Amino acid sequence: MKHAVWITLLIAAIVVNIAAELVFYFGDVYIAMFYRIVLITGITIISAVFVGAILLVGVLEGEKPLSGNVRDTLGADKKTD
């Protein structure tokens, strides 16, 4: 997860600064460094949330259900008594 967040931080910094320079070049509107930093931080935090969610879903898919231990289990691995 750390690597994904660091990569996202670097990509966000590059993309936001390029976009700000293009806006300044074509529109003569200067985007202050504070707003650039806010955008970079927001993109990084949102990506960290999504990466964490993906990791949690991956862990949940790897777990084995506790089936076969109770009488009303509907799974395919129900023991016949």
C-alpha positions as CSV (number, residue, x, y, z in Angstrom):
1,M,0.0,0.0,0.0
2,K,2.9,2.4,0.8
3,H,4.2,2.1,-2.7
4,A,0.9,2.8,-4.3
5,V,0.4,5.9,-2.2
6,W,3.9,7.2,-3.0
7,I,3.4,6.6,-6.7
8,T,0.1,8.4,-6.6
9,L,1.7,11.3,-4.7
10,L,4.4,11.7,-7.4
11,I,1.9,11.3,-10.3
12,A,-0.5,13.8,-8.7
13,A,2.3,16.3,-8.1
14,I,3.4,16.1,-11.8
15,V,-0.2,16.2,-13.3
16,V,-1.4,19.0,-11.1
17,N,1.6,21.2,-11.8
18,I,1.4,20.5,-15.6
19,A,-2.3,21.3,-15.5
20,A,-1.7,24.5,-13.6
21,E,1.0,25.6,-16.1
22,L,-1.3,24.9,-19.0
23,V,-4.1,26.9,-17.4
24,F,-1.6,29.8,-16.9
25,Y,-0.3,29.5,-20.5
26,F,-3.6,29.3,-22.2
27,G,-5.9,31.2,-19.9
28,D,-3.6,33.7,-18.1
29,V,-5.0,32.5,-14.7
30,Y,-2.4,31.7,-12.1
31,I,-3.3,28.9,-9.7
32,A,-1.6,29.5,-6.3
33,M,0.7,27.0,-4.8
34,F,-1.7,26.5,-1.9
35,Y,-4.4,25.2,-4.2
36,R,-2.0,23.0,-6.0
37,I,-0.9,21.4,-2.7
38,V,-4.5,21.0,-1.6
39,L,-5.3,19.2,-4.9
40,I,-2.2,16.9,-4.6
41,T,-3.1,16.1,-1.0
42,G,-6.7,15.3,-1.8
43,I,-5.8,13.1,-4.7
44,T,-3.3,11.2,-2.5
45,I,-5.8,10.7,0.4
46,I,-8.6,9.5,-1.9
47,S,-6.2,7.0,-3.6
48,A,-5.1,5.8,-0.2
49,V,-8.7,5.1,0.8
50,F,-9.3,3.2,-2.5
51,V,-6.1,1.2,-2.2
52,G,-7.0,0.2,1.4
53,A,-10.5,-0.9,0.3
54,I,-9.0,-3.0,-2.5
55,L,-6.6,-4.6,-0.1
56,L,-9.4,-5.4,2.4
57,V,-11.6,-6.9,-0.4
58,G,-8.6,-9.0,-1.4
59,V,-8.1,-10.3,2.1
60,L,-11.8,-11.1,2.5
61,E,-11.8,-13.1,-0.8
62,G,-9.0,-15.2,0.5
63,E,-10.7,-16.2,3.8
64,K,-12.4,-19.6,4.0
65,P,-15.9,-19.7,5.4
66,L,-16.6,-21.6,8.5
67,S,-19.1,-24.0,6.9
68,G,-19.8,-27.5,7.9
69,N,-19.7,-27.0,11.6
70,V,-23.4,-26.3,12.2
71,R,-26.6,-28.2,11.2
72,D,-28.1,-25.6,9.0
73,T,-25.2,-25.0,6.7
74,L,-26.3,-24.6,3.1
75,G,-22.8,-25.0,1.5
76,A,-21.6,-27.8,-0.7
77,D,-19.2,-29.1,1.9
78,K,-22.0,-30.0,4.4
79,K,-21.3,-33.3,6.1
80,T,-23.9,-35.9,5.9
81,D,-24.7,-37.5,9.2
